[in-house]
Amino acid sequence: MHVIIGGCGRVGAELAERLSGDEHDVVVVDASGDAAFDQLGSGFNGDTVTGDVTDEEALRRAGITHADAFVAVTSLDNANLMAVQIARELYGVVHTVARLFNPQRESSYRKMGVHYVSGTRLVAKAILNELHAGTFPQHVAFDEGDIEVVEVTLTRAGHGMTVAELESSGYVRVAAYRRGLRVRIPKLDDRLQADDLLVVSARKGAHRKLRGVIVNPLTAAAEEAS
């Protein structure tokens, strides 16, 4: 997959290294040139282009005409938005993502169909997870409705329950579970064991409805250590 990353700050550099490590064809674009590209580690084996992420000439040098994905992670919301719109609307790049700093713009981005990642929102959710023992580590939370995708651990009280029995509460749906080193997509008649780590779609309040059966794995670990 040919991926262009606009912006070589800490996020852009880490993303570039990970994608290139997965053997993707990665090009990083940044107006600061070597001053920014010096953040790329020795594991990065892609290419770099000095130029503005909204400059079509720079994007063409980066291979925008045959790019499979474009990610804009500069420190400027306007530049990120403009860059992904150029990639999507002028060059037909299928997968585009913009970094968003101002959460007040989220509704506008959604209306425009722009895929984005809001650092402010992610950091806020991570902090709330640490502060509230009743919440679980989040994978995804939707702005509308009351559904979250979270990790939970099955307690001894839930040992031997089938997936169907756990889901019968109407508060959770199990997407996958890890037992030891193995991860499985469950069948309804699979019997769960204590300490299984589950990835579930959960209604808010599930931790109260299923108290004693599922717990926040971070809380469980802390209790065992105390």
N, C-alpha and C positions, 0 to 999 in steps of 0.2 A: 504494500500500500504506500503510495506517495503522499506524504504528510508535510504541510507547510505550517510552521509555527511562527507567528508574528509576535516578537517581543522575547528578549533573552534575559529577563530578570531571573529570580530564583525559581519561580514557577515554570517559566518557559524552558530554562536550562534543565530542570529535573525531568520535565515531560519529554524533552528532546532526548535525553540520555536513556530514559526508559523505553521509548519507542524505537530508538535505534538499536538498543540492546535486544529488542524483540524482532530485529531484522527487518524493520520497516525502512523505507527510503525517506529520510527526514532532511528537510532544509529549514534552517532558522534564519529569519529576517529581522534585523534590528538596525536602526539608524545610527547607533553609537559605535558600530563596527567592533573592532578588537576589544575595546573597553568592556563591551557587553559579552562578547564571545569567550572572553577569558574565564567566564563562569562555567563554561562547558567542561565537564570532566574528561579524563583520558578515555573513558568508555564510550564517548560519543564518536561515531564513525560516519556521521552525515556531512552535509555541506552547509555553508553559511553564505548569506548575501547581505551586504551593507546597503541599507535603504529604508525608506519609510514604508510601513505596512499598508498604507493606503495608496502608494505609488504603483501604478500599473506596470511601469517598466521594471521596477524591482520585483514585483510579483511574477512577471513573465520570466525573469531570470531565475526565479525560484522554481519555475515549472508549474505555474498556476493553470496552464492550459490542459494539463493532464493530471492535476492533483485529485486525489481521492478524498482528502480531508484537509480542512484549514482551521487553525485555532489561533485566535487573537487574544493574547494575554499581556498586552502592554499596560502601563499604569494609567491610561486615559480611556475612559468609557467611550467617548465620541470616536476615537481612533479605532477601538475594537469593533464598535458597531458598524462603522463605515467599511472597515476591512472585510468583515464577514458578508456584508451586503454586496460588495464588489465581487467577492469570491463566489457567492451563491447566484446572484442575478446576472452578472456579466459573463462568468466563466462556467456556470453550471456545476460548481462543486457540490456534491451531494451532502457531505457531512461537514457542518460548520459549527463552531462553538466560540462564543465571545465571553471574556471575563468581564464581570460587572461589579463595580465598587459601590455604586449608589443604589441601595435597595428600593428607593422610591421609583426607580425606572422599570422595575420588574414587570408591572402590568403592561407597560408600553412595549417591552420586548416580547412578551407573550402574544400581544395582539398582532405584532409584526411577524410572528412566527420565527423569531430569532431564538436559537438554542443558546443558553447562557449558563454560567456558573457564578453564583454570587458569593464571594469570599466572606462578606459581612454576615450573610445568613448562615453559612456553614460554620463559621467561628462561633456565632451566637448559639447555634444548636449544640455544638460541642461543649460549650460552657454550661448550658442548661442541663445537659446530660450529667455533667460532673456535680452540679449543685443539687439536683433532685434525685434522690435515691429511688423514687418510684418509676423513673423513666428508664428506657433501655437504650443501648448504643444504636444510633440510627444509621440506616443505609439511605433511606429516602423518606421525606415527609411531603405530603401534597398541600399546597396552599388552600385548596378547597376541600371540604369534607373532613373526616376524622380518622383517616387511614394512614398508618406508618408502616414502613418495612424495617424491621428491627431484628436484633439477635436476642435470643433468650436461652436459658439453660433449664433443662428438665430436672426437677428435684426428685428425691427418693419417693415422695408421695405420688409422683406421676409414673414411676417405674412400671413397665408392663402395659401401659395404655397404648391403644392403637392410635394411629394418626386420625382415623375417623372419630374416635372417642374424644380426642383433644379438640378437634374442629367442631364437635357437636355443640359446643358452647355458643358458636356464632361469633366469637370474638377474635379468632385467629384462623389463618389458613397457612399450612406449612409448605414452603417452597423447596426447602432442602434441609438436611441435617448432617452434622458431622459427628462421627463416633470414632474416637482415636484419630487415626490418620486418614480415614476414609470418609468421603462426602457422598451422600446419596440423594437422588430425587425420590421422594417417598411414594409408596403406594398406600392406599387407605388402610390396608390390613397389616401394614408394618407395625411391629411392636417396638415402642420406644423404650430407652433405658435411662436410668438416672445419669446425669452429667452429659447427656447428648446436647450438643449445641445446635439450636434450631434457628433457621432464618424464616421469619414468618411475616405475613401481612397481618397487622393487628389493629383493631379498633382502639382508639384512645380509651383508657380505663381497663384494658385487658389485664394489666398487672393486678388490679383490684379484684376483677371477676375470677381470675385464675390464681389467686394468692395461694401459695403453698405448692402449686403444681409447676409453675414457671417462675423464674427469677431473672433479674438483671445479672449477667455473668460477672460483671465487675463487682457488684455488691456481694455475690456469693464468694468470690475469691477473697475479698477483704475479710468477710466473716470467718472463713477458714483459717486465714492467717492470724486472726486475733486470738 
